[in-house]
């Protein structure tokens, strides 16, 4: 055990994750292909993947880049790992040997796959980002089937988390049209917005809820199923001082004390994922109270008004979690979204599994 004390930690609730996976699988009427890309949306891919891999509602894990695929496969032997974006030709043999399911969108890619590969056909139904358009997708899928390599097919919705589902409806029709011309496969298209908006989708074997699995949904879908945030972010007080009336705090002299103010310096800053653009708006929870962050948020720390509170060096300050401040609050203060806040939580923040 290291004698060095954690300065900041993201507490990852196993029970919240398990609950979310259970209710989302029930809502989708299908097993889940859980996205653990981008360090499991900032939650820690090793912690999340090992919990998810043994959940009865989870079929497999989805990643974005080959390095993630290799890392997740190494700690989850026997669990299907689906790579969602194309690897280079040189990476194919190793990934196939690891059992990683490979994305395919061209006839050239279909021919280049090793004989031991398992492929998931990527269909572009309107995102115009990756994948084969429907006519070509049918050709590629049939060639993969001829080679005995076709395991799955997938597409991605662009607007399923919005109130107007007309474009998502069209994407679904296009994808189902491709599936109708192929042998049976593991078909998946539903992100979190689609799972909540549609429920079970005809012909789909799997669902891929990302942010929803970690407890966050668009406001108009908030009441569909009861989801719980998985992460609580907190950091320790590292220093205490008093700013006298008229003195300023932090860079740029943006905040000036109107009375003697007890200031706690806390060990989280924008290098840890706490958005600098939340300056002069952010609040945290300390000693059971919501208190303002004072002045400019710094790279490694920020300052908090703790006047009148019993706060000591080493005490915890909660940036989001059970104390009432949410990731959505922080995203709004920072002018961004929950995805960016969560995936921005840096590697200096220790991930700690709880309950």
Secondary structure, DSSP 8 states (H G I E B T S, - for coil): --S---SEEEEEEHHHHHHHHHHHHHHHTSEEEEE-HHHHHTT-HHHHHHHHTT-TTEEEEEESSHHHHHHHHHHSTTSEEEE-S---GGGHHHHHHTT-BEEE-SHHHHHHS-TT--EEEEEESS--SSSEEHHHHHHHHHHHHHTT-EEEEE---SSTTSS--HHHHHHHHHHHHHHTTS---EEE---HHHHHHHSS-TT-SEE---GGGGT---GGGTTSS-----EEEEEEEEEEEEE-TT-EESGGG-EE-SS-EEEEEES--GGGT--GGGTTT-EEEETTEEEEEES---SS-EEEE-TTS---TT-EEEEESTTS--HHHHHHHHTS-HHHHHHT--TTSEEEEE-
